[in-house]
Amino acid sequence: MAAKFDPGARDKHAADPREALRADRETHEKLEAGLLDTFPASDPVSAAQPAPSKADGDRESASLWDKMKGIADRLTGAR
């Protein structure tokens, strides 16, 4: 029987191709485990965490004083 077809490109820039293959297999195993742990589910498993949105960054950088001032301004109608 012929070897299983692998459509993924080999990482020719890796220092050690065996190490790159091992890392790929580990990632695949983690995704498979996540898929099995969440079945049945409506959302697919993701290998990466999405980047924070602009709103997330703005929310984290605002100080407590700025947040309180914003609430007070909205309540009083001040700009």
C-alpha positions as CSV (number, residue, x, y, z in Angstrom):
1,M,0.0,0.0,0.0
2,A,1.3,3.5,-0.9
3,A,2.1,6.0,1.8
4,K,-0.8,8.3,2.9
5,F,-1.0,11.4,0.7
6,D,0.0,14.6,2.7
7,P,-1.0,17.8,0.8
8,G,0.8,20.0,3.3
9,A,4.1,21.5,2.2
10,R,7.2,20.5,4.0
11,D,9.0,23.2,6.0
12,K,12.2,23.4,4.0
13,H,13.5,26.3,6.2
14,A,13.3,24.3,9.4
15,A,16.6,23.6,11.1
16,D,15.6,20.0,11.6
17,P,12.8,18.6,9.3
18,R,12.0,15.9,11.9
19,E,11.5,18.5,14.6
20,A,9.1,20.4,12.3
21,L,7.2,17.2,11.5
22,R,7.0,16.4,15.2
23,A,5.6,19.9,16.0
24,D,3.0,19.5,13.2
25,R,1.9,16.2,14.6
26,E,1.6,17.7,18.1
27,T,-0.5,20.5,16.8
28,H,-2.7,18.0,14.9
29,E,-3.1,15.9,18.0
30,K,-4.1,18.9,20.1
31,L,-6.7,19.9,17.5
32,E,-8.1,16.4,17.3
33,A,-8.3,16.2,21.1
34,G,-10.1,19.5,21.2
35,L,-12.5,18.4,18.5
36,L,-13.3,15.2,20.4
37,D,-13.7,17.1,23.7
38,T,-16.2,19.6,22.3
39,F,-18.3,17.3,20.1
40,P,-21.1,18.0,19.4
41,A,-20.6,21.7,19.2
42,S,-21.6,24.6,17.0
43,D,-18.2,26.3,16.9
44,P,-15.2,24.7,15.3
45,V,-11.9,24.2,17.2
46,S,-9.3,26.8,16.5
47,A,-5.5,26.3,16.7
48,A,-4.9,30.0,17.3
49,Q,-6.3,32.7,19.6
50,P,-7.7,35.7,17.7
51,A,-6.0,39.0,18.1
52,P,-7.6,41.4,20.5
53,S,-10.0,43.9,18.8
54,K,-9.6,47.6,18.9
55,A,-12.4,47.9,21.4
56,D,-10.6,45.5,23.7
57,G,-7.5,47.6,23.6
58,D,-9.3,50.8,24.3
59,R,-11.2,49.2,27.2
60,E,-8.0,48.0,28.8
61,S,-6.1,51.2,28.5
62,A,-8.8,53.5,30.0
63,S,-8.1,54.4,33.6
64,L,-10.8,54.0,36.3
65,W,-11.0,57.8,36.4
66,D,-11.7,58.1,32.7
67,K,-14.4,55.4,32.9
68,M,-16.1,57.1,35.8
69,K,-15.8,60.5,34.1
70,G,-17.4,59.0,31.0
71,I,-20.3,57.6,33.0
72,A,-20.8,60.9,34.7
73,D,-20.7,62.8,31.5
74,R,-23.3,60.5,29.9
75,L,-25.6,60.9,32.9
76,T,-25.4,64.7,33.0
77,G,-25.3,65.1,29.2
78,A,-22.0,67.0,29.3
79,R,-19.6,66.7,26.5
